[in-house]
Amino acid sequence: MRKFLIISIIIILSASLFFIKPSNNSDEVVVWTLQLGTFDKYMNSLIAEFETQNPDIKIKWIDVPYSEGEKRTLASILSNTPPDLVNLTPDFSSVLAQKQALEFIDCEQLTAYNSEIVNDLKYKNKCYAIPFYATSSLTFYNKELLKKTGISELPVTYDDMNNKAELIKAKTGVFATMPTVTENDTMLKILNKYDINTPEKLTSKKSEKIFSDYKKLYQNDLIPKESITQTHREALEKYMSGQLVFIQSGANFLNIVKENALQVFKQTDVTNQLVGDTGKYDVSIMNLVIPAKARHKEGALKFALFLTNKKNQLELAKLTTILPVNNEALNDSYFVNADESDVIAKARKVSASQLNNLESQVQFDKNRKEFLTMLNTSVQQILLGESDLKKTLEKTADNWELLIQP
């Protein structure tokens, strides 16, 4: 009888151990961010506050180099051991969403964020990401050089800028601007601002005019020859050395101008980024996603919403030059009432205001990178005069159509 009781107790204890709540390690929400390591005090303080409010959740934060983000995330998903919350670009997040590798989120959970940005982070009308932060480029200009031109009205549209290029070159001996038209999605964004966002519209008269204008500027030496080979960094260097009157750039680059070309910085002012005939602005976004195979999805979502609430978004914005995507933070006096006599504060105010009038981004269910490579190659061929403009656009449109077919 005693032997039977001992065996029974062992069975009961074994069963109870099976149902005991897992240790803290198994409840640990693993969070990956991109290039936020320099803000460890901010992140560690935020994590400590979250864990105090949620004692049943522990956060393990890992900061990943930007260049490693996609590769590491893909490897972790393929090995079935992904982090619970990942900071990625929307482009790569969209690819993962299309492959059913992400957890879809109830869109009602995202009502606190900029609605246009939330809409851009949808796949088949489903939300797959939480907005994290944004940037929206501005137009920097050299007031001293502009004064020499006699131009009293700042360019508002790309057409305005292009039409002023010849006068600016004649009056100053320098270029109006350097449009890096083959860098990443620059040309796609320009076209999109003119409502050219489908294969059919790429062959329209409006589209032909845009490409024709850039070809004339390029072949008449009214924009730098490097416009089709170099990046925004090289364009910024030209601006800092006084070779450009205008440049399209993010507010964060004002600090680089200040540190490397103080005299040019003292002559620099800012205005809104250039627009097309839609009158709307573009934006760059970073987001947070939850892998479909994540172990702690509820905890991950809870932390993501905490990370992007008004208080925490505003604090991050003050430490950096990013824009919050939380509406309450975006409407804070820090952005609305900035001192416009301070060019950095003015840049913050202007770029934040642009988030109230955003152009919807061109959506690609697949093959976005392939299309951008093809489009940028076509831009080079047209500007160099290596191919017929109309035929090149028709060929590019046909290939675009093939790339987006189911």
Buried (B, 14 or more C-beta within 10 A) or exposed (E): EEEEEEEEEEEEEEEEEEEEEEEEEEBBBBBBBBBBEEBEEBBEEBBEEBBEEBEEBBBEBEBBEEEEBBEBBBEBBEEEEBBBBBBBBBBBBBBBBBEEBBBBBEBEEBEBBBEBBBBBBBBEEEBBBBBBBBBBBBBBBBEBBBEBBEBEEBBBBBBBBBEBBBBBBEBBEBBBBBBBBBBBBBBBBBBBBBBBBBBEBBBBEBBBEBBBBBBBBBEEEBBBEEBBEBEBEBBBBBBBEBBBBBBBBBBBBBEBBBEEBEEBBEBBBBBBBBBBEEEBBBBBBBBBBBBBBBBBBEBBBBBBBBBBBBEBBBBBBEEBBBBBBBBBBBBBEBBEEBEEEEBBBBBBBBBBBBBEEBBEBBBBBBBBBBBBEBBBEBBBBBBEEEBEBEEBBBBBBEBBEEBBEE
